């Protein structure tokens, strides 16, 4: 389509990426129960987008683990507040706030890697199988 429109640029064409088998990844055993649930949900989303592959299991496990960490830290912040008063009387930010911010930053980077953000979706190529051509029997070329 880009050739027809006159906007094709060879420097923007994806190179020959290694072939990977399609299919959902299996969660590693070291994931917690909640992280395994997040892993399964993310794997299902990637499968529906045509992006699922078993070779991404470790990166997907990292993403699920970071998302779980965000949940745990958010719960702690909601229970204890964002700040605390130190022994000297000064108000300080809770360490959980910084930890959650870092976990969110890392989770966002991993979401981008998988094409799971609005901007990243346009940069990821999906491996969607071609539909069966009903006229294939008449093709003689």
SVG drawing of the C-alpha trace seen along z (x, -y; Angstrom):
<svg xmlns="http://www.w3.org/2000/svg" viewBox="-14 -18 31 45">
<polyline fill="none" stroke="black" stroke-width="0.4" points="0.0,0.0 2.8,-2.4 4.4,-1.8 1.1,-2.7 0.8,-5.8 4.4,-6.8 5.4,-6.8 7.4,-3.6 10.9,-3.9 13.2,-0.9 14.9,-2.1 11.6,-1.7 11.0,1.9 11.5,4.5 14.5,6.7 14.4,10.5 13.4,11.3 13.9,14.9 10.9,17.1 9.2,17.9 6.5,20.5 3.0,19.0 1.1,20.0 0.7,19.0 3.6,19.1 3.7,21.2 4.3,19.3 7.6,20.2 7.2,22.0 8.8,19.2 5.9,16.8 3.6,16.2 -0.1,17.2 -1.2,13.6 1.7,13.0 0.7,16.3 -2.9,15.0 -1.5,11.7 0.7,13.8 -2.2,15.8 -4.3,12.7 -1.4,11.0 -0.7,14.1 -4.4,14.3 -4.3,10.6 -1.2,11.2 -2.8,14.3 -5.9,12.4 -3.6,9.8 -1.6,12.4 1.5,11.7 1.7,14.6 4.7,16.9 6.2,19.3 9.7,17.8 8.6,14.6 7.8,16.5 10.6,14.9 9.9,11.3 6.2,11.9 6.9,13.3 9.0,10.1 6.1,8.0 3.6,10.0 5.9,9.9 6.3,6.1 2.5,5.6 2.0,7.6 4.5,5.5 2.6,2.4 -0.6,3.9 1.1,4.8 2.8,1.4 -0.4,-0.5 -2.3,1.4 0.5,0.5 0.3,-3.2 -3.5,-3.2 -3.3,-1.7 -0.4,-3.7 -0.6,-6.9 2.0,-8.6 4.0,-10.2 5.0,-9.6 6.3,-11.7 9.9,-10.8 11.2,-10.7 12.6,-14.2 9.1,-15.5 9.8,-15.9 7.3,-14.6 8.8,-12.3 7.6,-10.3 7.1,-6.6 9.7,-4.3 6.8,-2.4 5.9,-5.5 9.4,-5.5 9.3,-1.7 5.9,-1.8 7.1,-4.5 10.1,-2.4 8.0,0.7 5.5,-1.3 8.3,-2.7 9.7,0.8 6.2,2.3 5.5,-0.4 8.7,0.3 7.8,4.0 4.3,3.2 5.8,1.2 8.0,4.2 5.0,6.3 3.0,3.7 0.5,3.3 0.3,-0.5 -1.6,-2.7 1.6,-4.1 3.5,-0.9 0.8,1.1 1.6,-0.7 5.2,0.4 4.6,4.2 4.1,6.6 1.5,9.4 1.8,12.9 -1.8,13.4 -2.4,16.4 -3.7,15.7 -7.3,16.7 -7.9,19.7 -8.5,18.5 -11.8,20.1 -10.6,19.8 -7.3,21.5 -8.3,24.5 -8.6,22.3 -5.2,20.8 -3.0,22.2 0.0,19.9"/>
</svg>
